[in-house]
Amino acid sequence: MLRLSLEALQIVDAIDRRGSFSAAGKELHRVPSTISYTVGKLEDDLGVQVFERNGPRVELTAAGVELLKEGRYLLKAAQDLEHRVRRVASGWETELAVGMDSMFSASLFIDDINAFYQVAQQTRLRIVQEALSGTWEALLDRRADLLVGVAGDGPAGGGYVSLPIGKIPFVFAVAPTHPLASVQGKLDRVQLQQHRAVSVADSARKMAPRTVGLLLGQDTLTVPDMKTKFQYQLDGMGFGFLPEPCARAAIAAGLLVEKEVEEPKPAETFYLAWRSGEHGAALQWWLARMKQPGLFERLLAHLPHRLILPASFP
């Protein structure tokens, strides 16, 4: 049998903050006899003394301090739950997870998040970053509710809506010190096979992972995200395809050398995607916000090239 009630915890909290039973009664709009009865019953039920009485003034005992320390967490959780239930009744989700490919920086959403909190303070927000097929998988596994800038066509089987927002071309590049930098003409499979590729790991847990530009048996350095891949290629650790907007400035600065290959990588289409049949107010707010003009340009501005080029580069 549960011997604690939220009402009793609320009364103990008010007494501690106000310093007396009568002051707590005024705050909670309860008569002093109700306050005294609730505290007395709580002490009887728990078999411990919660307050030391010194005339009109009272102080928590050691047991009371411990009770209230944990009890305040319960009161806060109950208050949050009440707010969330009311939000759900009005159409707002308790939590919304916005996913994006790890190619982009999550700082993209700073202004959007600030605007969202102005209208939905009781909807918890979570930003999720995955790579390649892992981003689609997060949507289908309900680890993300909305994908912003997810690469490639979605998996077969449906269950989601996708809206293309733009394409990013890719270029093959190596550092000037890399052996392939001085090779003349188009690079073929035999030449590439002799060197190490740098590849972003697909974060999919269940879906078949994607491999981009890798040869069978290729020596591969696998990294967690595009920012790391770009940096490692700048340092000459291997070769690979890079997003053209990301690589172009480094090529112009002489930090990378663009090479032609016999099997170029086609431009990648990026999408806005969400699960079918979901109409929560938070999701609709984000969809309307992300469908505004300029989203793809914002994504391009949050590619890693501005984050890791040398500080002396303009």
HELIX and SHEET records of a PDB file:
HELIX    1   1 LEU A    6  ARG A   18  1                                  13    
HELIX    2   2 PHE A   21  LEU A   28  1                                   8    
HELIX    3   3 PRO A   32  LEU A   46  1                                  15    
HELIX    4   4 ALA A   62  ALA A   89  1                                  28    
HELIX    5   5 ALA A  106  PHE A  109  5                                   4    
HELIX    6   6 ILE A  110  VAL A  119  1                                  10    
HELIX    7   7 SER A  133  LEU A  140  1                                   8    
HELIX    8   8 PRO A  179  SER A  182  5                                   4    
HELIX    9   9 ARG A  189  GLN A  193  1                                   5    
HELIX   10  10 MET A  226  LEU A  234  1                                   9    
HELIX   11  11 GLU A  244  ALA A  252  1                                   9    
HELIX   12  12 ALA A  281  MET A  290  1                                  10    
HELIX   13  13 LEU A  295  ALA A  301  1                                   7    
HELIX   14  14 HIS A  305  ILE A  308  1                                   4    
SHEET    1   A 2 PHE A  51  ASN A  54  0                                        
SHEET    2   A 2 ARG A  57  LEU A  60 -1                                        
SHEET    1   B 5 ARG A 124  GLU A 130  0                                        
SHEET    2   B 5 GLU A  95  ASP A 101  1                                        
SHEET    3   B 5 LEU A 146  ALA A 151  1                                        
SHEET    4   B 5 GLU A 268  ARG A 275 -1                                        
SHEET    5   B 5 TYR A 160  ILE A 168 -1                                        
SHEET    1   C 3 GLY A 240  PRO A 243  0                                        
SHEET    2   C 3 PHE A 170  VAL A 174 -1                                        
SHEET    3   C 3 VAL A 257  LYS A 259 -1                                        
SHEET    1   D 2 ALA A 197  VAL A 200  0                                        
SHEET    2   D 2 THR A 220  VAL A 223  1                                        
END                                                                             
